[in-house]
Amino acid sequence: MELHERLKSLRENNKLTKTELIKRLKIPYTTYNNWEINASKPQIPDLCMLADFYNVTVDYLVGHSVKEIPVTETQALMYKYNGLSYKERRLVNILIDSITIVNGEDELPNINAVISAVPLTRKIPLFSQPASAGVGVYLEDTDAETLNILNMPDYREADMAIRVNGDSMTPEYNDGDIVLVSQQPSVDIGEIGIFIYNGEGYIKRLEKDGLVSLNPKYKTIKINELGSFKTVGKVLCVV
């Protein structure tokens, strides 16, 4: 397995999108994307950063070792944790929190009681009308169904969900994907959001010159001051 393939495998095994990963690594999207599509190679400092993030060795990343080699007990535990599903991680987090709360007591809490007290899922509205990742579609005043999402920190800010329509936001957001959204009146430059412009709904990245697609074949949508523009919310992740 080559370096770019290993980076993709590690990211997917940790259930991270490229957008989520670059936010944690604090690097430009294009920089990381080029590494994963083998358009460029990370330098030594970058390899060290990636190895620390995934709790693996640099040798593993560049293919000098057959498998990951956890250096410490903590790294070994993190490697196991990263291999769990979202639901399994939630159970582990609940157990850790419970142990922390009762620290010093003679007995551990009843795990079944703790899990029952903290629901694993919660409900948010999933709007029937999609946001377009291509040609705009009308988004306001649409019906909504109920979507169950995991009650976990990564999803805590989500209060609505929207389907993606089109391919202008590939490879991060594909046609038919469901994205979680935090409803808010504005997003920062460089963030991906749901917007309504002149009555049409879009999922795009907000830049100073307009609404930008991740797929380079689509042109930037310029925002005219005379037009009707509204931010629905910030896109958090795909479910």
C-alpha positions in Angstrom: 0.0 0.0 0.0 1.4 3.4 -1.0 1.5 6.5 1.2 -1.6 8.1 -0.4 -3.6 4.9 -0.1 -2.5 4.5 3.5 -3.6 8.1 4.3 -7.0 7.5 2.8 -7.4 4.2 4.7 -6.5 5.7 8.0 -8.9 8.6 7.5 -11.8 6.3 6.5 -11.0 3.8 9.4 -11.3 6.8 11.7 -14.6 7.8 10.0 -13.4 11.2 9.1 -14.2 13.3 6.1 -11.5 15.3 4.5 -13.2 18.5 5.8 -13.2 17.2 9.3 -9.6 16.1 9.1 -8.2 19.3 7.8 -9.9 21.2 10.6 -8.3 19.0 13.2 -4.9 19.2 11.5 -5.3 22.9 10.7 -4.0 22.7 7.2 -5.5 23.8 3.8 -7.9 21.5 2.2 -6.0 21.5 -1.1 -2.7 20.5 0.7 -4.2 17.4 2.2 -6.3 16.5 -0.8 -3.2 16.5 -3.0 -1.5 14.1 -0.6 -4.5 11.7 -0.7 -4.8 11.7 -4.5 -1.0 11.4 -4.9 -0.6 14.8 -6.5 2.1 15.7 -4.0 3.9 14.2 -1.0 3.9 15.4 2.6 7.2 16.6 3.9 9.0 15.2 7.0 7.3 17.6 9.5 3.9 16.7 7.8 4.6 13.0 8.2 5.4 13.4 11.8 2.2 15.4 12.4 0.1 12.7 10.6 1.8 9.9 12.5 1.1 11.6 15.8 -2.5 12.3 14.9 -3.2 8.6 14.0 -0.9 7.1 16.7 1.2 5.2 14.2 4.9 5.4 13.2 6.3 7.4 10.3 7.7 4.1 9.0 4.2 2.7 8.8 3.0 5.7 6.8 5.7 5.5 4.2 5.5 1.6 4.0 8.6 0.6 5.8 6.7 -1.5 8.3 3.9 -4.0 7.6 1.5 -2.9 10.4 1.0 -0.1 12.9 3.3 -0.3 15.9 1.8 1.3 19.0 4.6 2.8 21.0 2.8 3.2 24.4 -0.1 1.6 26.1 -2.1 4.8 25.5 -1.4 4.6 21.8 -2.5 1.0 21.8 -5.8 1.9 23.5 -6.3 4.8 21.1 -5.8 2.5 18.1 -8.4 0.1 19.4 -10.8 3.1 20.1 -10.3 4.4 16.5 -11.4 1.1 15.2 -14.8 1.2 16.9 -18.0 2.3 15.3 -19.6 5.6 16.3 -22.1 3.7 18.6 -19.4 1.7 20.2 -17.3 4.9 20.8 -20.4 6.4 22.4 -20.7 3.5 24.8 -17.0 3.8 25.8 -17.4 7.5 26.3 -20.4 7.0 28.6 -18.4 4.4 30.6 -15.4 6.7 31.0 -17.6 9.6 32.1 -19.4 7.4 34.6 -16.1 6.2 36.1 -14.9 9.7 36.4 -18.1 10.8 38.2 -17.9 8.0 40.8 -14.1 8.2 41.2 -13.3 7.2 44.7 -16.4 5.1 45.3 -16.0 1.4 46.1 -18.2 0.1 43.2 -18.5 1.1 39.5 -21.9 2.4 38.4 -24.4 0.1 36.8 -23.5 0.4 33.1 -27.0 -0.5 31.9 -28.5 2.2 34.1 -26.0 4.8 32.9 -26.7 4.0 29.2 -30.4 4.2 29.8 -30.0 7.6 31.4 -28.1 8.9 28.5 -29.9 8.2 25.2 -27.7 6.9 22.4 -29.8 8.8 19.8 -31.8 12.0 19.4 -34.2 13.2 16.8 -33.7 16.1 14.4 -35.8 17.2 11.3 -34.6 16.0 7.9 -36.0 18.3 5.3 -37.5 16.7 2.2 -36.3 19.4 -0.2 -32.5 19.0 -0.9 -29.9 21.7 -1.0 -28.3 21.7 -4.4 -24.6 21.0 -5.0 -25.2 21.9 -8.6 -28.1 23.9 -10.0 -30.1 25.7 -7.2 -33.3 24.3 -5.9 -35.9 25.9 -3.7 -35.4 25.1 0.0 -37.8 27.1 2.1 -41.2 26.0 3.4 -40.6 22.3 2.9 -41.8 19.3 4.8 -39.6 17.4 7.2 -39.3 13.9 8.4 -37.6 12.7 11.5 -33.9 11.6 11.5 -32.3 9.7 14.4 -28.7 10.7 15.0 -26.2 9.4 17.6 -26.2 11.5 20.7 -22.4 12.1 20.6 -20.2 15.2 20.8 -19.4 15.4 17.1 -23.2 15.8 16.4 -24.0 18.0 19.4 -24.4 21.2 17.4 -26.7 19.6 14.7 -30.3 20.7 14.8 -31.4 19.9 11.3 -30.4 17.6 8.3 -30.6 18.2 4.6 -30.0 16.0 1.5 -27.5 16.9 -1.1 -28.5 17.2 -4.7 -25.9 17.3 -7.5 -22.1 16.8 -7.8 -20.6 20.3 -7.5 -19.4 19.6 -3.9 -17.7 16.3 -4.7 -15.6 14.6 -3.4 -16.7 15.7 0.1 -20.4 15.8 -0.5 -22.0 13.6 -3.1 -25.5 13.4 -4.6 -27.9 11.8 -2.1 -25.7 12.4 1.0 -27.4 13.6 4.2 -25.5 16.4 5.9 -26.0 17.6 9.5 -26.4 21.4 9.8 -26.2 23.8 12.7 -28.8 26.5 12.1 -27.1 29.9 12.4 -27.5 33.3 10.7 -24.0 33.4 9.3 -20.8 31.3 8.7 -17.2 32.3 8.5 -15.3 32.8 5.2 -14.0 29.4 4.2 -16.7 27.4 5.9 -19.3 25.2 4.1 -22.9 26.2 4.7 -26.5 26.0 3.4 -27.6 29.2 1.7 -30.7 30.5 0.0 -29.9 33.0 -2.8 -32.7 34.5 -4.9 -35.0 31.7 -3.7 -32.7 28.8 -4.5 -31.0 26.5 -2.0 -27.3 25.7 -2.1 -24.6 23.8 -0.2 -21.4 25.7 -0.9 -18.2 27.1 0.6 -18.5 30.8 1.4 -15.7 32.9 0.1 -15.3 36.7 -0.3 -16.1 36.5 -4.0 -19.2 34.3 -3.6 -20.4 30.7 -3.1 -17.7 28.3 -4.2 -18.0 24.6 -5.3 -15.4 22.0 -4.4 -15.8 20.5 -7.9 -13.6 22.7 -10.1 -15.8 22.3 -13.1 -18.4 24.6 -11.5 -18.1 28.4 -11.5 -18.4 30.5 -8.4 -21.8 31.9 -7.8 -21.4 35.7 -7.4 -23.6 37.3 -4.7 -25.2 40.4 -6.0 -26.0 43.1 -3.4 -29.5 43.5 -4.9 -30.2 39.8 -4.6 -31.9 38.1 -1.7 -29.3 36.2 0.3 -29.8 34.1 3.5 -27.6 31.7 5.5 -29.5 28.7 6.7 -26.7 27.2 8.7 -23.2 25.6 8.9 -22.6 22.2 7.5 -21.0 19.9 10.1 -20.6 16.5 8.5 -22.1 13.7 6.4 -24.0 11.0 8.2 
